[in-house]
Amino acid sequence: MDCKETTSLMHEYLDDELSLSEKSGLESHLSTCPDCRMRFKELEQTDMLLFAMRHYSPSASDELTDRIMSAVPQPKKQQPWLKWVKRHPALTAAAIFVIVMFSSTISFWDQSNQLIVSGDDLDQIVIEGSNVIVPEGKSITGNLTVENGTAKVYGNVEGNLTIIDGHYMTASTAHISGQIKSIDQALDWIWYKLTDVMNVVAYR
């Protein structure tokens, strides 16, 4: 199977429309061809983004979505718009990012004064005003995210600590097994929300 034939089968593969022999041939070619493997990865990521837009659009209005999608060129052949989008992953990713960026900025950024704490094990923390405290001798299993507040870690966080538009401090008794991420810029904040949505959809 050559690269041209492989490219023509990628979309049907993602739609699970190939026969077993075609599927096997495509997978065999991808394992040996870096260029085709990269092209397939882009198409796969586009599929995931489209899935996210269909299943997670909490803030984008129908009017905003229609206005942006109407600017996307339509295929000349009588094919569903989804086919065209799959064949243009770069334009699709850009359009989706614009939708998420505008909707997230409007709906979330104006609520920057609200303290939001999320994680898998919140029973161990203490909240005092805008301070989120992990007491000495206490352990949180999993990630901890604090938005618009100050995280004070005296105990253990068995995961990542993410601070969005806030601050953090760690005592000598603190132990954080994962990464400490501090997100203060608007663009970084929007990108964090986008990747967070993708993770939720991908592992749901």
Beta strands, then each sheet from edge to edge (+ up, - down):
strand 1: 116-119
strand 2: 126-128
strand 3: 131-134
strand 4: 139-141
strand 5: 144-147
strand 6: 150-153
strand 7: 156-158
strand 8: 161-164
strand 9: 167-170
strand 10: 175-176
strand 11: 180-183
sheet 1: 1+ 5- 8- 11-
sheet 2: 2+ 3- 6- 9-
sheet 3: 4+ 7+ 10+
end
